[in-house]
């Protein structure tokens, strides 16, 4: 008998399966944890999307103008996007309250 997702443990995960966000991480604001946030120079950005590919939280996406930017509701300020941006258009700045 198949288990309900809430009853599953890591032992129930089959090899090669795709695990989705069962815990609802998108429902929890995690951006308040950061001490720095990314800023973008959209005039110099070539819209390659490398920042989005390397973002460990998956919170970088394209806005209506086609520019990539982090959703600060989820961004933890790790700086991976700035480090991986080879055009150096992303800078990490101190978070201000």
DSSP file (Angstrom, degrees, kcal/mol; ACC not computed):
  #  RESIDUE AA STRUCTURE BP1 BP2  ACC     N-H-->O    O-->H-N    N-H-->O    O-->H-N    TCO  KAPPA ALPHA  PHI   PSI    X-CA   Y-CA   Z-CA
    1    1 A X              0   0    0      0, 0.0     2,-0.1     0, 0.0     0, 0.0   0.000 360.0 360.0 360.0 131.8    0.0    0.0    0.0
    2    2 A X        -     0   0    0      1,-0.1     2,-0.2     0, 0.0     0, 0.0  -0.413 360.0-126.9 -69.9 141.2    1.4    3.4   -1.0
    3    3 A X        -     0   0    0     -2,-0.1     2,-0.2     1,-0.1    -1,-0.1  -0.565  22.0-106.3 -87.3 152.2    2.1    5.8    1.8
    4    4 A X    >>  -     0   0    0     -2,-0.2     3,-2.0     1,-0.1     4,-0.7  -0.501  34.9-114.3 -68.0 145.2    0.8    9.3    2.1
    5    5 A X  G >4 S+     0   0    0      1,-0.3     3,-1.0     2,-0.2    -1,-0.1   0.847 117.2  57.0 -53.4 -36.7    3.6   11.9    1.4
    6    6 A X  G 34 S+     0   0    0      1,-0.2    -1,-0.3    16,-0.0    -2,-0.0   0.694 106.6  50.0 -70.5 -17.0    3.4   13.1    4.9
    7    7 A X  G <4 S+     0   0    0     -3,-2.0    -1,-0.2     2,-0.1    -2,-0.2   0.515  89.9 106.7 -95.4  -7.7    4.1    9.6    6.2
    8    8 A X    <<  -     0   0    0     -3,-1.0     2,-0.2    -4,-0.7    -3,-0.0  -0.405  47.3-169.8 -76.9 148.2    7.2    9.0    3.9
    9    9 A X    >   -     0   0    0     -2,-0.1     3,-1.5     1,-0.0     4,-0.4  -0.699  45.1 -90.3-121.3 178.7   10.8    9.0    5.2
   10   10 A X  G >  S+     0   0    0      1,-0.3     3,-1.0    -2,-0.2    -2,-0.0   0.770 124.0  64.9 -63.5 -23.8   14.0    9.0    3.2
   11   11 A X  G 3  S+     0   0    0      1,-0.2    -1,-0.3     3,-0.0    -3,-0.0   0.725  96.5  57.1 -70.4 -20.7   13.9    5.2    3.3
   12   12 A X  G <  S+     0   0    0     -3,-1.5     2,-0.5     2,-0.1    -1,-0.2   0.537  81.1 105.2 -87.3  -7.5   10.8    5.3    1.1
   13   13 A X    <   -     0   0    0     -3,-1.0     2,-0.2    -4,-0.4     3,-0.1  -0.627  67.4-137.8 -79.6 124.6   12.4    7.2   -1.7
   14   14 A X    >   -     0   0    0     -2,-0.5     3,-1.8     1,-0.1     2,-0.1  -0.505  27.9 -93.9 -81.7 150.2   13.2    5.0   -4.7
   15   15 A X  T 3  S+     0   0    0      1,-0.3    -1,-0.1    -2,-0.2     3,-0.1  -0.416 110.9  17.4 -62.5 131.6   16.4    5.3   -6.6
   16   16 A X  T 3  S+     0   0    0      1,-0.3    -1,-0.3    -2,-0.1     2,-0.1   0.470  93.7 133.0  86.2   3.0   16.1    7.6   -9.5
   17   17 A X    <   -     0   0    0     -3,-1.8     2,-0.6     1,-0.0    -1,-0.3  -0.395  57.0-120.8 -82.5 164.9   12.9    9.3   -8.3
   18   18 A X        -     0   0    0     -2,-0.1     2,-0.6    -3,-0.1    -4,-0.1  -0.929  21.2-150.6-107.0 123.5   12.3   13.0   -8.3
   19   19 A X        -     0   0    0     -2,-0.6     2,-0.1    -6,-0.0    -6,-0.0  -0.828  13.7-160.4 -96.7 125.2   11.6   14.5   -4.9
   20   20 A X        -     0   0    0     -2,-0.6     2,-2.1     1,-0.1     3,-0.2  -0.380  41.0 -76.2 -95.3 178.1    9.4   17.6   -5.0
   21   21 A X    >   +     0   0    0      1,-0.2     3,-0.5    -2,-0.1     5,-0.1  -0.513  61.1 159.1 -76.2  79.1    9.0   20.3   -2.4
   22   22 A X  T 3   +     0   0    0     -2,-2.1    -1,-0.2     1,-0.2   -16,-0.0   0.771  68.8  57.4 -74.9 -25.3    6.8   18.3    0.0
   23   23 A X  T 3  S-     0   0    0     -3,-0.2    -1,-0.2     1,-0.0    -2,-0.1   0.608 108.7-119.8 -83.8 -11.1    7.6   20.5    3.0
   24   24 A X    X   +     0   0    0     -3,-0.5     3,-2.0     2,-0.1     4,-0.3   0.898  46.7 167.4  77.7  41.0    6.4   23.7    1.3
   25   25 A X  G >  S+     0   0    0      1,-0.3     3,-1.7     2,-0.2    -3,-0.0   0.809  71.9  65.0 -59.0 -30.7    9.6   25.6    1.5
   26   26 A X  G 3  S+     0   0    0      1,-0.3    -1,-0.3    -5,-0.1    -2,-0.1   0.674  94.6  60.9 -66.4 -15.3    8.2   28.2   -0.9
   27   27 A X  G <  S+     0   0    0     -3,-2.0     2,-0.5     2,-0.1    -1,-0.3   0.546  93.1  77.5 -87.0  -7.4    5.7   29.1    1.8
   28   28 A X  S <  S-     0   0    0     -3,-1.7     2,-0.4    -4,-0.3    -1,-0.1  -0.905  79.0-131.0-113.0 123.1    8.4   30.2    4.3
   29   29 A X        +     0   0    0     -2,-0.5    45,-0.2     1,-0.2    44,-0.1  -0.534  33.6 164.5 -68.1 124.0   10.2   33.5    4.0
   30   30 A X    >   +     0   0    0     43,-1.3     3,-1.5    -2,-0.4    44,-0.2   0.413  52.7  90.2-119.2  -3.4   13.9   32.8    4.3
   31   31 A X  G >  S+     0   0    0     42,-2.6     3,-1.1     1,-0.3    43,-0.2   0.662  72.6  73.1 -68.7 -15.8   15.3   36.1    3.1
   32   32 A X  G 3  S+     0   0    0     41,-0.3    -1,-0.3     1,-0.2    44,-0.1   0.570  84.3  70.0 -75.4  -6.3   15.3   37.6    6.6
   33   33 A X  G <  S+     0   0    0     -3,-1.5    -1,-0.2    42,-0.2    -2,-0.2   0.667  80.5  97.5 -81.2 -16.8   18.3   35.4    7.4
   34   34 A X    <   -     0   0    0     -3,-1.1    43,-0.2    41,-0.4     3,-0.1  -0.312  49.0-169.8 -82.3 155.8   20.7   37.3    5.2
   35   35 A X  S    S+     0   0    0     41,-0.3    60,-3.2    42,-0.2     2,-0.3   0.494  81.8  37.3-111.2 -14.5   23.2   40.0    6.1
   36   36 A X  E     -A   94   0A   0     58,-0.3     2,-0.3    40,-0.2    58,-0.2  -0.941  67.2-162.0-132.3 157.5   24.0   40.9    2.5
   37   37 A X  E     -A   93   0A   0     56,-2.5    56,-2.6    -2,-0.3     2,-0.2  -0.973  25.0-107.4-137.1 152.9   21.9   41.0   -0.6
   38   38 A X  E     -A   92   0A   0     -2,-0.3     2,-0.3    54,-0.2    54,-0.2  -0.569  27.9-167.2 -81.0 142.1   22.7   41.0   -4.4
   39   39 A X  E     -A   91   0A   0     52,-2.6    52,-2.2    -2,-0.2     2,-0.4  -0.933  10.9-145.2-122.5 152.9   22.4   44.2   -6.5
   40   40 A X  E     -A   90   0A   0     -2,-0.3     2,-0.9    50,-0.2    50,-0.2  -0.919  15.4-146.8-124.7 142.1   22.5   44.2  -10.2
   41   41 A X    >>  -     0   0    0     48,-1.5     3,-1.4    -2,-0.4     4,-1.2  -0.825  21.5-176.3-102.2  89.8   23.8   46.6  -12.9
   42   42 A X  T 34 S+     0   0    0     -2,-0.9    -1,-0.1     1,-0.3    26,-0.0   0.723  75.7  65.6 -64.1 -21.9   21.2   45.9  -15.5
   43   43 A X  T 34 S+     0   0    0      1,-0.2    -1,-0.3    -3,-0.1    -2,-0.0   0.817 111.7  34.5 -68.4 -29.2   22.9   48.2  -18.1
   44   44 A X  T <4 S+     0   0    0     -3,-1.4    -2,-0.2    45,-0.1    -1,-0.2   0.590  92.1 111.4 -99.6 -14.3   25.9   45.8  -18.2
   45   45 A X     <  -     0   0    0     -4,-1.2    -5,-0.0     1,-0.1    -3,-0.0  -0.393  49.6-162.7 -66.7 133.6   24.1   42.5  -17.7
   46   46 A X        -     0   0    0     -2,-0.1    -1,-0.1    21,-0.0    -4,-0.0   0.354  37.1-122.8 -97.6   4.9   24.1   40.3  -20.8
   47   47 A X        +     0   0    0      1,-0.1    -2,-0.1    21,-0.1    15,-0.0   0.865  60.6 146.9  59.5  41.8   21.2   38.2  -19.5
   48   48 A X        -     0   0    0     20,-0.1    -1,-0.1     1,-0.0    -3,-0.0   0.779  51.3-136.6 -79.1 -26.6   23.1   34.9  -19.7
   49   49 A X     >  +     0   0    0     12,-0.0     4,-2.0     3,-0.0     3,-0.3   0.540  61.9 131.8  84.3   6.9   21.3   33.4  -16.7
   50   50 A X  H  > S+     0   0    0      1,-0.2     4,-2.2     2,-0.2     5,-0.2   0.889  71.9  56.8 -58.4 -38.3   24.5   32.0  -15.1
   51   51 A X  H  > S+     0   0    0      1,-0.2     4,-1.2     2,-0.2    -1,-0.2   0.898 107.4  47.7 -59.8 -41.0   23.4   33.5  -11.8
   52   52 A X  H  4 S+     0   0    0     -3,-0.3     8,-0.2     1,-0.2    -1,-0.2   0.866 109.9  52.9 -68.9 -36.6   20.1   31.6  -11.9
   53   53 A X  H  < S+     0   0    0     -4,-2.0    -2,-0.2     1,-0.2    -1,-0.2   0.905 115.5  39.0 -65.4 -41.9   21.8   28.4  -12.8
   54   54 A X  H  < S+     0   0    0     -4,-2.2     2,-0.3    -5,-0.2    -1,-0.2   0.595  82.9 116.2 -87.9 -11.4   24.2   28.5   -9.8
   55   55 A X    ><  -     0   0    0     -4,-1.2     3,-0.7    -5,-0.2     5,-0.1  -0.421  54.7-154.7 -61.1 117.0   21.8   29.9   -7.2
   56   56 A X  T 3  S+     0   0    0     -2,-0.3    -1,-0.2     1,-0.2    -4,-0.0   0.723  93.1  47.6 -69.3 -18.6   21.5   27.2   -4.6
   57   57 A X  T 3  S-     0   0    0     -3,-0.0    -1,-0.2     0, 0.0    -2,-0.1   0.591 101.1-132.3 -94.7 -12.7   18.0   28.4   -3.5
   58   58 A X    <   +     0   0    0     -3,-0.7    -2,-0.1    -6,-0.1    -6,-0.1   0.819  66.5 129.5  66.5  30.0   16.6   28.7   -7.0
   59   59 A X        +     0   0    0     15,-0.1    12,-2.5     2,-0.0     2,-0.5   0.329  38.5  96.0-102.0   8.2   15.3   32.2   -6.2
   60   60 A X  E     +B   70   0B   0     10,-0.2     2,-0.3    -8,-0.2    10,-0.2  -0.866  47.8 151.0-100.8 129.4   16.8   34.0   -9.3
   61   61 A X  E     -B   69   0B   0      8,-2.1     8,-2.4    -2,-0.5     2,-0.3  -0.889  46.7 -83.8-145.2 174.5   14.5   34.5  -12.2
   62   62 A X  E     -B   68   0B   0     -2,-0.3     6,-0.2     6,-0.2     2,-0.1  -0.654  37.1-146.3 -86.5 138.7   13.8   36.8  -15.1
   63   63 A X    >   -     0   0    0      4,-3.0     3,-2.0    -2,-0.3    -1,-0.1  -0.268  42.4 -81.7 -89.5-174.7   11.7   39.9  -14.6
   64   64 A X  T 3  S+     0   0    0      1,-0.3    -2,-0.0     2,-0.1    -1,-0.0   0.716 130.9  54.8 -64.7 -20.3    9.4   41.5  -17.2
   65   65 A X  T 3  S-     0   0    0      2,-0.1    -1,-0.3     0, 0.0     3,-0.1   0.430 119.6-108.2 -91.1   0.4   12.4   43.2  -18.9
   66   66 A X  S <  S+     0   0    0     -3,-2.0     2,-0.2     1,-0.3    -2,-0.1   0.436  76.5 133.6  88.0  -0.8   14.3   39.9  -19.3
   67   67 A X        -     0   0    0     -5,-0.1    -4,-3.0     1,-0.0     2,-0.4  -0.558  55.6-123.9 -81.4 147.9   16.8   40.8  -16.6
   68   68 A X  E     +B   62   0B   0     -6,-0.2     2,-0.3    -2,-0.2    -6,-0.2  -0.745  40.0 158.7 -90.1 138.2   17.7   38.2  -13.9
   69   69 A X  E     -B   61   0B   0     -8,-2.4    -8,-2.1    -2,-0.4     2,-0.2  -0.987  38.5-103.3-156.2 155.9   17.3   39.2  -10.3
   70   70 A X  E     -B   60   0B   0     -2,-0.3     2,-1.0   -10,-0.2   -10,-0.2  -0.536  25.7-125.3 -81.7 142.5   16.8   37.5   -6.9
   71   71 A X    >>  -     0   0    0    -12,-2.5     4,-1.9    -2,-0.2     3,-1.9  -0.798  22.6-156.3 -81.7 106.1   13.5   37.2   -5.2
   72   72 A X  T 34 S+     0   0    0     -2,-1.0    -1,-0.1     1,-0.3    -2,-0.0   0.586  85.3  74.0 -68.5  -9.3   14.6   38.8   -1.9
   73   73 A X  T 34 S+     0   0    0      1,-0.1   -42,-2.6   -14,-0.1   -43,-1.3   0.842 116.4  19.6 -66.3 -32.7   11.8   37.0   -0.1
   74   74 A X  T <4 S+     0   0    0     -3,-1.9    -2,-0.2   -44,-0.2    -1,-0.1   0.643  94.9 112.9-110.7 -21.9   13.8   33.8   -0.4
   75   75 A X     <  -     0   0    0     -4,-1.9   -41,-0.4   -16,-0.2   -42,-0.2  -0.336  43.8-167.1 -61.9 127.5   17.4   35.0   -1.1
   76   76 A X        -     0   0    0    -43,-0.1   -41,-0.3    -2,-0.1   -40,-0.2   0.416  39.6-117.5 -95.7   0.1   19.7   34.1    1.8
   77   77 A X        +     0   0    0    -43,-0.2   -42,-0.2   -42,-0.1   -41,-0.1   0.826  60.6 150.0  73.0  32.3   22.5   36.4    0.6
   78   78 A X        -     0   0    0      1,-0.1   -41,-0.1   -44,-0.1    -1,-0.1   0.779  50.4-135.0 -70.9 -26.1   25.1   33.6    0.1
   79   79 A X     >  +     0   0    0    -43,-0.1     4,-2.2    12,-0.1     5,-0.2   0.491  66.5 126.1  86.8   3.1   26.8   35.5   -2.7
   80   80 A X  H  > S+     0   0    0      1,-0.2     4,-2.5     2,-0.2     5,-0.2   0.903  72.8  54.6 -60.9 -40.5   27.1   32.5   -5.1
   81   81 A X  H  > S+     0   0    0      1,-0.2     4,-1.3     2,-0.2    -1,-0.2   0.911 109.7  46.4 -59.9 -43.0   25.4   34.5   -7.9
   82   82 A X  H  4 S+     0   0    0      1,-0.2    -1,-0.2     2,-0.2     8,-0.2   0.883 113.1  49.5 -67.4 -38.8   27.9   37.3   -7.5
   83   83 A X  H  < S+     0   0    0     -4,-2.2    -2,-0.2     1,-0.2    -1,-0.2   0.889 114.7  43.6 -67.4 -38.9   30.9   34.9   -7.5
   84   84 A X  H  < S+     0   0    0     -4,-2.5     2,-0.9    -5,-0.2    -1,-0.2   0.651  85.5 103.5 -83.4 -15.9   29.7   33.0  -10.6
   85   85 A X    ><  -     0   0    0     -4,-1.3     3,-1.2    -5,-0.2     5,-0.1  -0.555  52.1-170.0 -70.9 104.7   28.7   36.1  -12.6
   86   86 A X  T 3  S+     0   0    0     -2,-0.9    -1,-0.2     1,-0.3    -4,-0.0   0.660  84.1  56.2 -74.7 -15.0   31.6   36.4  -15.0
   87   87 A X  T 3  S-     0   0    0     -3,-0.0    -1,-0.3     0, 0.0    -2,-0.1   0.496 103.6-133.5 -91.0  -3.9   30.5   39.8  -16.3
   88   88 A X    <   +     0   0    0     -3,-1.2    -2,-0.1    -6,-0.2    -6,-0.1   0.832  63.1 133.1  58.1  39.5   30.7   41.1  -12.6
   89   89 A X        +     0   0    0    -45,-0.1   -48,-1.5   -49,-0.0     2,-0.5   0.549  52.6  78.2 -93.1  -8.6   27.3   42.9  -12.7
   90   90 A X  E     -A   40   0A   0     -8,-0.2     2,-0.4   -50,-0.2   -50,-0.2  -0.894  59.6-179.8-104.3 126.2   26.2   41.4   -9.4
   91   91 A X  E     -A   39   0A   0    -52,-2.2   -52,-2.6    -2,-0.5     2,-0.5  -0.965  24.2-131.6-123.0 140.5   27.6   43.0   -6.3
   92   92 A X  E     -A   38   0A   0     -2,-0.4     2,-0.3   -54,-0.2   -54,-0.2  -0.799  29.1-175.4 -90.8 130.5   26.8   42.0   -2.7
   93   93 A X  E     -A   37   0A   0    -56,-2.6   -56,-2.5    -2,-0.5     2,-0.1  -0.893  33.5 -90.3-123.8 155.1   25.9   44.9   -0.4
   94   94 A X  E     -A   36   0A   0     -2,-0.3     2,-0.3   -58,-0.2   -58,-0.3  -0.377  43.0-117.1 -63.9 138.1   25.2   45.0    3.3
   95   95 A X        -     0   0    0    -60,-3.2     2,-0.4    -2,-0.1    -1,-0.1  -0.589  30.4-157.3 -74.7 135.1   21.6   44.5    4.2
   96   96 A X              0   0    0     -2,-0.3   -60,-0.0     1,-0.1    -1,-0.0  -0.899 360.0 360.0-115.2 146.6   20.1   47.5    5.9
   97   97 A X              0   0    0     -2,-0.4    -1,-0.1     0, 0.0    -2,-0.0   0.457 360.0 360.0 -91.1 360.0   17.0   47.5    8.2
